[in-house]
Amino acid sequence: MSNFLNVDSINVYYGGIHALQDVSIHIDEGEIVSVVGANGAGKSTLLRSIAGDKEIKSGVITFCGEKLPSTSYETVTRGISLVPEGRRIFPNLTVKENLMVSMFNRKDGKEAIEKDFEEVLSLFPRLRERLKQKGGTLSGGEQQMLAIGRALMARPKLLCMDEPSLGLAPIIIDELFDKIVQLNKERGQTILIVEQNAFLALEVAHRAYVIKTGQVTREGVGEELLNDPTIQQEYLGMQQSDGETEED
């Protein structure tokens, strides 16, 4: 299905700051699409706008042929789940409780929910070992796995991920992105990734967009952008020290 998600000329403001300027992107069903750019370029604002967490001043976002509602709750019920920057799990709930909390919109019965629960635990075996452990006691990498698992339990048509590598050790980042590719290949999961680590984001993406100061400046196949000298010079040189601020 083409035009699975269509963002058409949206404008978003933070006070007097024009954060997104006539931004347009699209995602086809079954794709991994990455949005890359420097810190403060507008990547997360775009993701929050799609997820219903940020008001759009003008423009329109359609999903599966229908205009998206303006609240995050309604957006989830339409089939869009967000893995937020910084994970934002519930630290005082157990791993199992964290996974179950996102099922408020599901009406497909206990058997389907149990099947998805088992799939999440198969994807992230460490979570199975820590089901009774409180989320706040997990390592950074485990918390990110939990945040992704929680989003998947809503059975999304589109999984949105905001800076999934943030604060993680390089070995855990590699493992995490392997799981993202696995989700796409084995489950057919459509995924939108906003990520400052341009190398990783472009490496896994079927297509990608480059955002600079609130505007889309480039669009193309992930591999082609990855090998583009201009992109390499502007975005890939900064990746060497990223992802080493927190240990797993």
N, C-alpha and C positions, 0 to 999 in steps of 0.2 A: 504494500500500500504506500503510494507516494503521499507527500505532505501529511505524514503522520502527526508531526508537530510543525506548525508554521508560525514564526514570529515575524510580524509585518510592520516595519517602520515604527518601532516603539520608542517613546521618549519618556525618560524617568529622571526625576529631580530629587536631590537631597538639599532642602532649603533652596538657596540660590544657585547651587551647583547642578549643572546639566550633566548628570551621571551617564546616561545613555542617549545617544543622538541618532535618531532614525535607524536603529539597529534592526536588521533583518537576518534571520537564520532559518533553516529548515532541517528537519530530521526525518528520515524514512524509517519505516518499521524494520527492526532487526539490525540497525546500525549502532556502532559506537562512534559518537561525535564528540570531539574535544574542543574546548574553547581555551585558548592560551593567551597570555599577555602578562605584562609587568604588574606588580602590586599596585592596586588602585586604578587599574585600567577600566574596570567596570564589569569584570567577569562574574563576580559573586552577585552583583546587582542584577545582572541578566538572569542568573539562576533563580534568585529570589522572586523576580518578576514572574517567571514561568510557574514557580511553585505557589504563587498567590500571597507571598509574604511582603511584597512591595507594590505600592500603587503605581499604575501606569498613567502618565499624563495624557498621552495620545498613542495611536497605533492599536493593533489588535493581535491577540494570540489565539490561535485555533488549535484544537487537539482532536484528532479523529473526526475532523469535519465540523466541529462545534466550537463556538467561542468559549474560552475558559472563563470560569467564574473568578471573582476578585478576592476570594478568601482561601487560605491554605486548607481549611477543613473541606470545603467543597472540591478543591483541586484533588485532594487525596481520594475522595469518593469517585472522581472521574478516572483515576488510575495513574496518578503521578505521585511518586514517593521521593522525598528529599533526604539525602544523608548530609546533614549540615556540617559546615566547617566547625572544627573543634569537637565533633562527635555528639555532644549533648545527650549522652545517655542519662538514665536516672541512677545516680550513684548509690542510693539507699535501697534500690530494688535488686533482687537477684537477677542473674543472667536470664533465667527462664521467664521471670516477670517482665523484664525489659522486652523480650521477644514477643510476649503475648499482648503487650500494651497497644500495639498498632493494629489490632484486628477489629477495631470498633466498627469499621465499615463493611466487614465481610458477612455475607449471607449465604455462603456456599456450603455450610455444614461442617460438623466436627471432623468427618473423615478427610475432607480436603485440607482442613487446617492442620491436622496431624501429619498429613503427607508433606505439606510445605515445611512444617517444623523439622521433620526428619531430613528434608533436603538441605535446609540451612545448616543443620548440625553435621551433615556429610560434607558440605562445602567448607565449613570451619570446625574441624574436629576438636580444636581447643575449647570451643564453647561447650561441647558435650561434657568435657571433663570438669567444667566450672558452672554447671547449671544452678547449683545452690549457692554459689558465691555472689556476693554483692558486686554490682557493676563498678563501684568506685574503687574496689581493690584490684581490679584488673590492670595489666600493663597497658601502655598506650596502643600498641598494636592490637591487643585483644579487645580493647574498647572500640577500635575502629571496625573490627570484624563484627562486634555486637551491633554497632550502629547500622552497618550494612544489612546484617541479618534482620534487625528490627524493621528496616524499610522493606525488605523482601517479604516479610510476613504479611504485609498489606497486599501482596500479590499485584505489584504495579505493572502497568503496560509500559511505563517509562520510568526508569530509575535515574535520578539526578544526584550527582555527587559533587560536593563543594570542597575542593582542596583535600582529597583523600590522603595525600602523602604528608600533610602538614604535621611536623613534629615527630616523625617516625624515623627509626634507624634504617639505613639503606637496605639491609637484608630483608626487613619486614615490608618495606615499600615494594620491593621486587615480588615478594610473595603475594602481596595484596593485588598488584596489577595482573599477576598470573590468574588470580581468582576472578578478576573482572573479565578477562578474556574468556575464561572457562564459562562464566555465566552467559556470555553472549553466544558462544559456540554451542554449548550443550542445551541451554534453555531458550535460546533465541531472544534473550533479554535485550531490549533497546536501552541504550545507556547514553546519558549526556554527562560529560566530565568537565568541570571547571578546575584548572590546575595550573599553578605557577611553574611546576617542574615540566617545562615544555618538552624535553626529550622523552620522558615517559608517556606523556599525554599524546604526543604525535606518533609514537611508536605503536600504540595499541589502537589508534583511531582509524576508522575507515575514511572519515573526512574530518576536517578541522577548520576552525575560524580563528583568526588573530584579531584581538581587540586592542586598540591603542587609544587612550584618552577618550573613552566612551564611544568609539566608532569602530566598526568592522573594517579592517584595512586589507585583509587577505582571506581567501577561502580556497581550499583545495584538498586533494587526497593527502592523508596523514603522512605517508611515506615521502611524497613529493615535497611537502613543506619541510619535513625533517632533513632532507638533503639540499634544501635551498640555501645557498651561501648567505643571503641577506638574513634569513631567519636564524641560521646558525650563529651569525655574528651578533645579532640583536638579542636573542633569547636563550640560545643553548649554552653560551659561555658562562651564564650565571648559575648553572645547575650543579657545579662541582661541590659546593659547600652546603647545598640544600639537604634537608632531611636528616640532620645529625644532632638535633636538639633534644631528643628524648629517646631513651633506651627502651627496648621491648622488655 
